[in-house]
Amino acid sequence: TQTERYVLNTPSPTSLSAEDFDGVNSQEEAFEALSTAVMGDSMASRQPAGYALWAPTALSLQGDIQFKKNLYVGASLIQSIPLSSLSVKRNNSLAVFPRFENRWLSLGFPIVLYNWQDFRLGTSMRLGFITIGSDNLGSFVGRSNLSGSDFYLAIKANPFTLNIFGGGKGKRQAKAVKCYNF
């Protein structure tokens, strides 16, 4: 993939008109027309090709506490760590998600602080092996300041049981697939 970089610097405000872009048929021609209109030279804004673009990087911490039988509170912190000015932006979030959970049913109510300024309330429900939910219910009820929306559906499939952490026999050992030790 080829990349191109354009930088527009002008000492004073510049006005543009539709005529500045007459006959433009490609992205490259559009940048050249813009450079001509702003800087007086079609190639003045073009910079040497190629640059490094960093992937989004973040510190992520999670925890979960059981308060009483079937009552839990989990928390998740995601803090962006920008490694360069040329990197994909990663959003920050702090989420606290109280929930009721047993073997066949789970109900959760996430409370999210998004980018340290936007509170979001959500809900999730699991019935057996199917989970549905959203971390931003406000986006579905007509909030005027929409900054994002989400909906998730998860299907959990356990085709076999692995006894990774020791030799103890589980409650449902009779139906488990035998995992050999090497």
C-alpha positions in Angstrom: 0.0 0.0 0.0 1.3 3.4 -0.9 0.9 6.3 1.5 1.1 10.0 0.9 1.4 12.8 3.4 0.3 16.3 2.9 0.8 19.3 5.2 -0.9 22.6 4.7 0.7 25.6 6.4 -0.5 29.1 5.7 0.4 32.4 7.5 -3.1 33.8 7.3 -6.7 32.5 6.9 -7.5 31.3 3.4 -10.9 31.1 1.7 -11.7 28.4 -0.8 -14.4 28.2 -3.5 -15.8 25.5 -5.6 -13.9 26.9 -8.6 -10.7 25.9 -6.9 -11.7 22.3 -7.5 -13.0 22.4 -11.1 -11.8 19.4 -13.1 -10.7 17.4 -10.1 -11.3 13.7 -10.8 -9.0 11.9 -8.2 -7.9 12.2 -4.7 -4.4 13.2 -5.8 -5.8 16.0 -8.0 -7.9 17.2 -5.0 -4.8 17.5 -2.8 -2.9 19.3 -5.5 -5.8 21.8 -6.0 -6.1 22.4 -2.3 -2.3 22.9 -2.1 -2.5 25.4 -5.0 -5.4 27.3 -3.4 -3.8 27.5 0.1 -0.1 27.6 -0.6 0.2 28.8 -4.3 2.0 25.6 -5.4 0.4 22.3 -6.2 3.3 20.3 -4.7 4.1 22.5 -1.7 2.0 20.5 0.7 3.3 17.1 -0.4 5.7 15.5 2.0 8.1 12.6 1.5 6.0 9.4 1.3 6.0 6.8 4.0 5.6 7.0 7.7 5.1 4.7 10.7 1.6 4.3 12.0 1.4 2.8 15.5 -1.4 0.5 16.6 -3.5 1.6 19.5 -1.9 0.6 22.8 -3.5 0.6 26.3 -3.1 -0.6 29.8 -5.9 -2.9 30.8 -6.8 -4.1 34.3 -9.8 -6.3 35.3 -11.1 -7.6 38.6 -14.1 -9.5 39.9 -15.4 -10.0 43.4 -18.2 -12.2 44.8 -20.1 -10.4 47.5 -22.8 -13.0 48.3 -23.9 -16.2 46.6 -24.7 -15.3 43.0 -23.9 -11.6 43.5 -20.8 -10.2 41.9 -19.2 -6.9 41.0 -16.6 -6.7 38.3 -14.5 -3.7 37.2 -12.4 -2.9 34.1 -10.0 -0.1 33.4 -8.6 0.6 30.0 -6.2 3.5 29.8 -4.7 4.6 26.4 -1.0 4.8 26.1 -0.1 6.9 23.0 3.3 5.8 21.7 3.4 8.3 18.9 1.5 11.3 17.4 0.9 9.0 14.4 -1.1 6.3 16.1 -4.6 5.0 16.0 -6.5 6.6 18.9 -7.6 4.3 21.7 -10.5 5.3 23.9 -10.3 5.2 27.7 -12.9 3.6 29.9 -13.7 2.7 33.4 -16.5 0.2 33.9 -18.1 -1.3 37.0 -20.6 -4.1 36.4 -22.7 -5.5 39.2 -24.5 -8.7 38.3 -26.6 -11.6 39.5 -25.2 -14.9 38.1 -26.0 -18.6 38.5 -25.5 -21.6 36.2 -28.4 -20.8 33.8 -29.1 -17.1 34.2 -27.1 -13.9 34.6 -28.3 -10.3 34.7 -25.8 -7.4 34.7 -25.9 -3.6 34.7 -22.6 -2.1 33.5 -21.9 1.5 34.5 -19.2 3.0 32.2 -17.2 6.2 32.3 -16.1 6.6 28.7 -13.1 8.8 27.8 -13.3 10.3 31.4 -16.3 12.5 30.5 -19.3 10.5 29.3 -21.4 8.2 31.6 -23.1 5.3 30.0 -25.5 2.8 31.5 -26.1 -0.7 30.1 -27.6 -4.1 30.7 -26.8 -7.7 29.8 -28.7 -10.9 30.1 -27.4 -14.5 29.8 -29.8 -17.4 29.5 -28.0 -20.7 29.3 -25.3 -20.3 26.7 -26.7 -17.1 25.0 -25.8 -13.6 26.1 -27.2 -10.3 24.8 -26.6 -6.8 26.0 -25.4 -3.2 25.5 -23.0 -0.9 27.4 -24.8 2.2 26.1 -28.6 2.0 26.5 -28.9 5.8 26.1 -28.1 5.4 22.4 -31.4 3.3 21.9 -33.7 5.7 23.8 -33.0 8.9 21.8 -30.3 10.7 23.7 -29.5 13.9 21.8 -25.7 13.8 22.2 -24.9 10.4 20.6 -21.2 9.5 20.9 -21.5 5.8 20.2 -23.7 2.7 20.3 -23.2 -0.9 20.9 -25.1 -4.2 21.0 -23.6 -7.6 21.6 -24.7 -11.2 21.2 -22.5 -14.1 22.4 -23.0 -17.8 22.1 -20.8 -19.9 24.4 -19.8 -23.4 23.1 -18.0 -25.9 25.2 -17.5 -29.0 23.0 -15.4 -30.7 25.7 -14.0 -30.1 29.2 -10.2 -29.8 29.8 -8.9 -30.4 33.3 -6.0 -28.0 33.1 -5.4 -27.1 36.7 -4.9 -30.5 38.4 -5.9 -34.1 38.5 -9.2 -33.7 40.5 -12.4 -35.1 39.1 -15.1 -32.7 38.2 -18.8 -33.1 38.9 -19.6 -33.9 35.2 -16.6 -36.1 34.6 -18.6 -38.9 33.0 -19.4 -36.8 29.8 -16.0 -35.1 29.5 -13.6 -35.9 26.7 -10.4 -37.4 28.0 -7.4 -35.1 27.7 -4.1 -37.0 27.5 -1.0 -35.7 29.4 2.3 -35.7 27.5 
